[in-house]
Amino acid sequence: MNMDWKYERNVLLAGLLGVCLLGLLLGYAAWFGLVFMLVYTLFQFHRLQQLYDWAQKADIDNVPFELGLFGQLAQHLFRVKKQRLARRESAKAQRERFKKLVDVYPDGVVILSAKNEIQWMNERALGLLGLQKADRGKIIDQLLRHPRLNKVLQLGAETAVVVESPALESNWAIEKVEVRALPYGDDARLLLVRDVTRLERASQVRKDFISNASHELRTPLTVMKGYVEMLLASTSSADKPVSHSLQKVDQQVLKMQTMIDELLQLSKLDEGGVDNSTAVIKVHDLFEQLEDEFQALAKAKSLVLAFDLSEKLALTGNKNSLLTVLRNLIGNALHYTEAKGEVRISCRLNDRAEAVLAVKDTGRGISARHLARLTERFYRVPENNVMNKAGTGLGLAIVKHELERHEGELQIKSSVGEGSLFQCVLPATRVVRKN
């Protein structure tokens, strides 16, 4: 196979020479040469069109030329097309392997575009989310209307969120699903959906047990405290050992009563949904009330307690719930901050127009390995537990639940030796005005 470009030159020169000789014999050499060049050019354009049409086809068979420059170009395009076809087949095989892998995956997987359009989903996702194969290409926000789920889709939060199953009406066996959105590719996202019904049921059984046990223990503790107080009142001041022992018992009974009350409060929070209260709460008034409550304790511990009232905001919600949240956070900050330290409470709007109630202290700080578990019930940081044994380990769990009832969240930043920052972030829909 001659692939030399000289072949085209030789054909051109030979044809031109033959036509010119014929033209000389007939006396029209120039015209014959001009006509030949015109025909030759049109012929080459035709061959180029043939090459282009073949290059656009998917198949790699039937190479149009084998000789000359066009043969060289055809062979080069043949190799390129063959490599491209091999890559395409490889990519197709990888996609098929991925789909088969995801199809046997026990959790639901949905691939979303940047506009939240459903590009692909496995069979498990259809069952967990109540979707259909015909929903591909549709916007998932319009198919699944759930506030917490939509928040995950809008903000792309990588933290898992447990929501009521969208497929609950068609499949009662699936009550709760865990949803997580992860970056995928350049502008797509991967939505992972997991059935957590059994875990949630087990958690609910545990909560019910704690709630029932708390109710049953409340009455005996009240009776016990009454008898201890009666014995303390009847004990003479001279009998110090007995009086001291009774005081210790009274302190422990009081601690148990506090724990029972907090457990019952958590049980009520678990049963309740979103707080739809439209009562307007002035943050300025909240801060003034809290300052009156905690200023004496701060002075007793030689701490600076400062409230930033520069930005006046009003929120909608339950005033007692927000007071409970701030009391827990301020109380913790005062207890875990050493003398001559500082505790600052502020309120501001962030970039998304959300209200942020912040409590910042200059205490010992908390190691990063404990931050994720701080809002668990009864979880207490071992290092801080040495300083304060009066707590129950339920305060931050109550804070988390109260904020969730107000569609908010608790954000914690802390490092050892640099203090802690607790931020209560409430949605923009609860901000009434900014004066």
C-alpha positions as CSV (number, residue, x, y, z in Angstrom):
1,M,0.0,0.0,0.0
2,N,1.6,3.2,-1.2
3,M,1.0,5.9,1.5
4,D,3.5,8.4,0.1
5,W,2.2,12.0,-0.6
6,K,4.3,11.9,-3.8
7,Y,1.7,9.7,-5.3
8,E,-0.8,12.6,-5.5
9,R,1.9,14.8,-7.1
10,N,2.8,12.2,-9.7
11,V,-0.8,11.7,-10.6
12,L,-1.3,15.4,-11.0
13,L,1.8,16.0,-13.1
14,A,1.1,12.9,-15.3
15,G,-2.4,14.0,-16.0
16,L,-1.5,17.6,-16.6
17,L,1.4,16.6,-19.0
18,G,-0.9,14.3,-20.9
19,V,-3.7,16.9,-21.3
20,C,-1.2,19.6,-22.3
21,L,0.4,17.3,-25.0
22,L,-3.1,16.6,-26.3
23,G,-3.8,20.3,-26.3
24,L,-0.6,21.1,-28.2
25,L,-1.6,18.6,-30.9
26,L,-5.0,20.3,-31.2
27,G,-3.7,23.8,-30.7
28,Y,-5.5,24.5,-27.4
29,A,-2.8,23.6,-24.8
30,A,-3.8,26.4,-22.3
31,W,-7.5,25.7,-22.4
32,F,-7.0,22.0,-22.0
33,G,-4.7,22.6,-19.1
34,L,-7.2,25.0,-17.4
35,V,-10.1,22.6,-17.9
36,F,-8.0,19.8,-16.5
37,M,-7.1,21.7,-13.4
38,L,-10.8,22.7,-12.9
39,V,-11.9,19.1,-13.2
40,Y,-9.1,17.9,-11.0
41,T,-10.0,20.4,-8.3
42,L,-13.7,19.3,-8.4
43,F,-12.7,15.7,-8.2
44,Q,-10.5,16.3,-5.1
45,F,-13.3,18.2,-3.4
46,H,-15.6,15.2,-4.1
47,R,-13.0,12.9,-2.5
48,L,-12.7,15.2,0.5
49,Q,-16.5,15.1,0.9
50,Q,-16.3,11.3,0.8
51,L,-13.6,11.3,3.5
52,Y,-15.6,13.8,5.6
53,D,-18.8,11.7,5.3
54,W,-17.0,8.5,6.3
55,A,-15.3,10.3,9.3
56,Q,-18.7,11.3,10.6
57,K,-20.0,7.7,10.6
58,A,-19.8,5.6,13.7
59,D,-18.5,2.5,12.0
60,I,-14.8,2.1,11.1
61,D,-15.3,-0.3,8.1
62,N,-15.1,0.6,4.4
63,V,-12.2,3.0,4.4
64,P,-12.8,5.1,1.2
65,F,-9.1,5.6,0.2
66,E,-5.9,3.7,0.5
67,L,-3.5,5.6,-1.8
68,G,-2.0,9.1,-1.6
69,L,-2.6,11.9,0.8
70,F,-6.2,11.0,1.2
71,G,-5.2,7.4,2.0
72,Q,-2.9,8.7,4.7
73,L,-5.6,10.9,6.1
74,A,-8.1,8.0,5.9
75,Q,-5.7,5.7,7.8
76,H,-5.1,8.3,10.5
77,L,-8.8,8.9,10.9
78,F,-9.2,5.1,11.0
79,R,-6.8,4.8,14.0
80,V,-8.5,7.8,15.8
81,K,-12.0,6.3,15.2
82,K,-10.8,2.9,16.4
83,Q,-9.3,4.4,19.6
84,R,-12.4,6.5,20.2
85,L,-14.6,3.5,19.7
86,A,-12.5,1.5,22.2
87,R,-12.8,4.3,24.8
88,R,-16.5,4.5,24.2
89,E,-16.9,0.7,24.6
90,S,-14.8,0.9,27.8
91,A,-16.8,3.8,29.2
92,K,-20.0,1.9,28.3
93,A,-18.8,-1.2,30.1
94,Q,-17.8,0.8,33.1
95,R,-21.3,2.5,33.2
96,E,-22.9,-1.0,33.0
97,R,-20.7,-2.3,35.8
98,F,-21.6,0.8,37.9
99,K,-25.3,0.4,37.3
100,K,-25.2,-3.3,38.2
101,L,-23.2,-2.5,41.3
102,V,-25.6,0.3,42.4
103,D,-28.6,-1.9,41.5
104,V,-27.5,-4.5,44.1
105,Y,-26.6,-1.7,46.6
106,P,-29.0,-2.0,49.6
107,D,-29.5,1.8,49.7
108,G,-31.2,4.1,47.3
109,V,-29.0,6.2,44.9
110,V,-30.2,9.1,42.8
111,I,-27.9,11.2,40.5
112,L,-29.1,14.8,40.3
113,S,-28.0,17.6,38.0
114,A,-27.1,21.1,39.1
115,K,-30.7,22.0,38.7
116,N,-31.9,19.0,40.8
117,E,-33.1,17.1,37.8
118,I,-33.2,13.3,38.2
119,Q,-30.6,11.9,35.8
120,W,-30.6,8.3,37.0
121,M,-31.7,6.3,40.0
122,N,-31.6,2.6,41.1
123,E,-34.5,0.4,41.9
124,R,-34.0,0.8,45.6
125,A,-34.4,4.6,45.4
126,L,-37.8,4.1,43.6
127,G,-39.1,2.1,46.6
128,L,-37.7,4.4,49.3
129,L,-38.7,7.7,47.7
130,G,-42.0,6.6,46.0
131,L,-40.7,7.6,42.6
132,Q,-41.2,6.0,39.2
133,K,-38.9,5.4,36.2
134,A,-40.9,8.0,34.3
135,D,-39.8,10.6,36.8
136,R,-36.3,10.7,35.2
137,G,-35.6,14.2,33.9
138,K,-38.0,15.8,36.4
139,I,-37.0,18.2,39.2
140,I,-36.9,16.2,42.5
141,D,-38.0,19.2,44.6
142,Q,-41.4,19.2,42.8
143,L,-41.9,15.5,43.4
144,L,-40.8,15.3,47.0
145,R,-42.2,18.1,49.1
146,H,-40.6,17.9,52.6
147,P,-39.0,21.0,54.4
148,R,-36.0,19.2,55.8
149,L,-35.4,17.2,52.6
150,N,-35.7,20.4,50.5
151,K,-33.2,22.1,52.8
152,V,-30.7,19.3,52.1
153,L,-31.2,19.7,48.3
154,Q,-30.9,23.5,48.4
155,L,-27.8,23.7,50.7
156,G,-26.2,20.4,49.7
157,A,-25.6,19.5,53.3
158,E,-23.4,16.4,53.6
159,T,-24.8,15.6,57.0
160,A,-27.5,12.9,57.1
161,V,-31.0,14.0,57.7
162,V,-33.8,11.6,58.9
163,V,-37.2,12.4,57.4
164,E,-40.5,10.6,57.1
165,S,-40.5,8.3,54.1
166,P,-42.2,9.9,51.0
167,A,-43.3,6.3,50.1
168,L,-45.1,5.8,53.4
169,E,-48.6,5.8,51.8
170,S,-47.7,3.0,49.4
171,N,-45.3,1.1,51.7
172,W,-46.1,1.1,55.4
173,A,-43.0,-0.9,56.2
174,I,-40.8,2.1,55.4
175,E,-41.5,4.8,57.9
176,K,-38.2,6.8,58.1
177,V,-35.4,7.3,55.6
178,E,-32.0,8.9,56.0
179,V,-31.0,11.3,53.2
180,R,-27.5,12.6,52.4
181,A,-26.4,14.7,49.4
182,L,-22.8,14.4,48.2
183,P,-20.9,16.2,45.4
184,Y,-20.6,14.0,42.2
185,G,-18.6,15.0,39.2
186,D,-18.3,18.6,38.1
187,D,-21.8,19.9,38.7
188,A,-23.9,16.9,39.7
189,R,-24.8,15.5,43.1
190,L,-25.4,12.0,44.5
191,L,-28.4,11.6,46.8
192,L,-28.1,8.6,49.1
193,V,-31.2,7.3,50.7
194,R,-31.2,4.6,53.5
195,D,-34.1,2.9,55.3
196,V,-33.6,3.6,59.0
197,T,-37.1,2.5,60.2
198,R,-35.7,-0.3,62.4
199,L,-33.1,2.1,64.0
200,E,-35.7,4.7,64.6
201,R,-38.1,2.2,66.1
202,A,-35.4,0.9,68.4
203,S,-34.6,4.5,69.3
204,Q,-38.3,5.2,70.0
205,V,-38.5,2.1,72.2
206,R,-35.5,3.4,74.2
207,K,-37.1,6.9,74.5
208,D,-40.4,5.4,75.6
209,F,-38.7,3.3,78.2
210,I,-36.9,6.3,79.6
211,S,-40.1,8.4,79.6
212,N,-42.1,5.7,81.4
213,A,-39.3,5.0,83.9
214,S,-39.0,8.8,84.5
215,H,-42.7,9.0,85.2
216,E,-42.6,6.0,87.6
217,L,-39.5,7.4,89.5
218,R,-40.9,10.9,89.9
219,T,-43.4,10.0,92.7
220,P,-41.0,7.9,94.8
221,L,-38.3,10.6,94.5
222,T,-40.8,13.3,95.6
223,V,-41.8,11.1,98.7
224,M,-38.1,10.5,99.4
225,K,-37.2,14.2,99.3
226,G,-40.1,15.0,101.6
227,Y,-38.9,12.5,104.2
228,V,-35.3,13.8,103.9
229,E,-36.4,17.4,104.4
230,M,-38.6,16.3,107.4
231,L,-35.6,14.4,108.9
232,L,-33.3,17.4,108.3
233,A,-35.8,19.7,110.0
234,S,-36.1,17.4,113.1
235,T,-32.3,16.8,113.4
236,S,-30.6,18.9,116.0
237,S,-27.7,21.1,115.0
238,A,-25.5,19.2,117.5
239,D,-25.8,16.0,115.5
240,K,-23.6,17.1,112.6
241,P,-22.7,13.7,111.2
242,V,-26.4,12.8,110.7
243,S,-27.2,16.2,109.4
244,H,-24.3,16.1,106.9
245,S,-25.4,12.7,105.7
246,L,-29.0,13.8,105.2
247,Q,-27.8,16.9,103.3
248,K,-25.8,14.6,100.9
249,V,-28.9,12.4,100.4
250,D,-31.0,15.6,99.7
251,Q,-28.4,16.8,97.1
252,Q,-28.5,13.4,95.3
253,V,-32.3,13.3,95.4
254,L,-32.4,16.8,94.0
255,K,-30.0,15.8,91.2
256,M,-32.2,12.8,90.4
257,Q,-35.3,15.0,90.3
258,T,-33.5,17.4,87.9
259,M,-32.6,14.5,85.7
260,I,-36.1,13.1,85.7
261,D,-37.5,16.6,84.8
262,E,-35.1,16.9,81.9
263,L,-35.9,13.4,80.7
264,L,-39.6,14.2,80.7
265,Q,-38.9,17.4,78.9
266,L,-37.0,15.6,76.2
267,S,-39.8,13.1,75.9
268,K,-42.2,15.9,75.2
269,L,-39.9,17.4,72.7
270,D,-39.6,14.0,70.9
271,E,-43.3,13.8,70.6
272,G,-43.8,17.4,69.4
273,G,-43.3,18.5,65.8
274,V,-42.3,21.9,64.5
275,D,-43.3,24.8,66.7
276,N,-45.6,26.9,64.5
277,S,-46.0,29.7,67.1
278,T,-46.3,33.1,65.5
279,A,-45.6,35.0,68.8
280,V,-43.1,37.8,68.2
281,I,-40.1,37.7,70.6
282,K,-37.7,40.6,70.9
283,V,-34.2,39.3,71.4
284,H,-33.3,42.5,73.3
285,D,-35.9,41.5,76.0
286,L,-34.5,38.0,76.1
287,F,-31.0,39.2,76.7
288,E,-32.1,41.6,79.4
289,Q,-34.0,38.9,81.3
290,L,-31.0,36.5,81.0
291,E,-28.6,39.2,82.1
292,D,-30.6,39.7,85.3
293,E,-30.7,35.9,86.0
294,F,-27.0,35.1,85.4
295,Q,-25.1,38.3,86.4
296,A,-25.0,37.4,90.1
297,L,-23.5,33.9,89.3
298,A,-20.9,35.6,86.9
299,K,-19.8,38.0,89.6
300,A,-19.6,35.2,92.2
301,K,-17.2,33.4,89.9
302,S,-15.3,36.6,88.9
303,L,-16.4,36.3,85.3
304,V,-17.3,38.9,82.8
305,L,-20.8,38.3,81.4
306,A,-21.4,40.6,78.4
307,F,-24.5,40.8,76.2
308,D,-24.2,42.4,72.7
309,L,-27.4,44.4,72.2
310,S,-26.2,46.4,69.2
311,E,-28.3,44.5,66.6
312,K,-31.9,44.5,67.6
313,L,-33.8,41.6,66.1
314,A,-37.3,40.1,66.6
315,L,-38.1,36.4,66.0
316,T,-41.2,34.2,65.9
317,G,-41.4,31.2,68.1
318,N,-41.9,30.0,71.7
319,K,-40.3,32.4,74.2
320,N,-39.9,29.8,76.9
321,S,-38.2,27.4,74.5
322,L,-35.6,30.0,73.4
323,L,-35.0,30.9,77.0
324,T,-34.4,27.3,77.8
325,V,-31.9,27.1,75.0
326,L,-30.0,30.2,76.1
327,R,-30.1,29.3,79.8
328,N,-28.5,25.9,79.1
329,L,-25.8,27.4,76.9
330,I,-25.0,30.4,79.2
331,G,-25.1,28.1,82.3
332,N,-22.6,25.7,80.7
333,A,-20.4,28.6,79.6
334,L,-20.3,30.0,83.2
335,H,-19.7,26.6,84.8
336,Y,-16.8,25.6,82.5
337,T,-15.1,29.0,82.4
338,E,-12.5,29.6,85.0
339,A,-12.2,32.8,87.1
340,K,-11.4,36.1,85.3
341,G,-12.7,34.6,82.1
342,E,-15.3,36.0,79.8
343,V,-18.7,34.9,78.4
344,R,-20.2,36.9,75.5
345,I,-23.7,36.5,74.1
346,S,-24.6,38.1,70.8
347,C,-27.2,38.1,68.0
348,R,-26.7,38.8,64.3
349,L,-27.9,38.0,60.8
350,N,-25.6,35.8,58.6
351,D,-25.2,35.9,54.9
352,R,-28.4,33.9,54.3
353,A,-30.4,36.3,56.5
354,E,-30.7,33.7,59.2
355,A,-30.6,34.7,62.9
356,V,-27.6,33.5,64.8
357,L,-27.7,33.6,68.7
358,A,-24.1,33.0,69.8
359,V,-22.6,32.1,73.2
360,K,-18.8,32.4,73.3
361,D,-16.6,31.7,76.3
362,T,-12.9,31.7,77.1
363,G,-13.0,28.4,78.9
364,R,-10.8,25.4,78.6
365,G,-12.3,24.4,75.3
366,I,-13.4,21.0,74.0
367,S,-11.3,18.5,72.0
368,A,-12.5,18.0,68.4
369,R,-13.2,14.3,69.0
370,H,-16.0,15.2,71.4
371,L,-17.8,17.8,69.3
372,A,-19.9,15.4,67.3
373,R,-21.3,13.7,70.4
374,L,-22.0,16.7,72.6
375,T,-25.7,16.7,71.9
376,E,-26.1,13.0,72.7
377,R,-28.1,12.2,75.8
378,F,-25.9,11.7,79.0
379,Y,-22.7,12.4,77.0
380,R,-20.3,14.4,79.0
381,V,-16.7,15.3,78.2
382,P,-14.4,13.4,80.6
383,E,-12.0,16.3,81.0
384,N,-14.7,18.8,81.9
385,N,-16.6,16.3,84.0
386,V,-13.8,16.5,86.6
387,M,-14.6,20.3,87.0
388,N,-18.3,20.0,87.3
389,K,-20.1,16.9,88.5
390,A,-23.5,18.6,89.0
391,G,-24.7,18.3,85.4
392,T,-26.9,15.6,84.0
393,G,-25.5,15.5,80.4
394,L,-29.0,16.3,79.0
395,G,-28.7,20.1,78.6
396,L,-27.3,20.1,75.0
397,A,-29.7,17.4,74.0
398,I,-32.6,19.6,75.1
399,V,-31.0,22.6,73.2
400,K,-30.7,20.5,70.0
401,H,-34.4,19.4,70.2
402,E,-35.7,22.9,71.0
403,L,-33.8,24.3,68.0
404,E,-35.1,21.6,65.7
405,R,-38.6,22.4,66.8
406,H,-37.9,26.0,65.6
407,E,-36.4,24.6,62.3
408,G,-32.9,25.6,63.5
409,E,-29.7,23.9,64.3
410,L,-26.9,24.1,66.9
411,Q,-23.4,24.7,65.5
412,I,-20.4,24.1,67.8
413,K,-16.8,25.4,67.4
414,S,-14.2,24.7,70.0
415,S,-10.6,23.8,70.5
416,V,-8.6,23.0,73.6
417,G,-7.2,26.2,75.3
418,E,-9.2,28.6,73.1
419,G,-12.7,28.4,74.5
420,S,-15.9,27.5,72.8
421,L,-18.5,29.0,70.5
422,F,-22.1,27.7,70.5
423,Q,-24.3,29.2,67.7
424,C,-28.1,28.7,67.5
425,V,-29.0,29.3,63.8
426,L,-32.7,30.0,63.2
427,P,-34.1,30.2,59.6
428,A,-34.8,33.5,57.9
429,T,-38.5,32.7,57.9
430,R,-38.5,33.3,61.7
431,V,-36.8,36.7,61.5
432,V,-39.5,39.3,61.8
433,R,-37.6,42.5,61.3
434,K,-34.3,44.3,61.8
435,N,-34.6,47.7,63.5
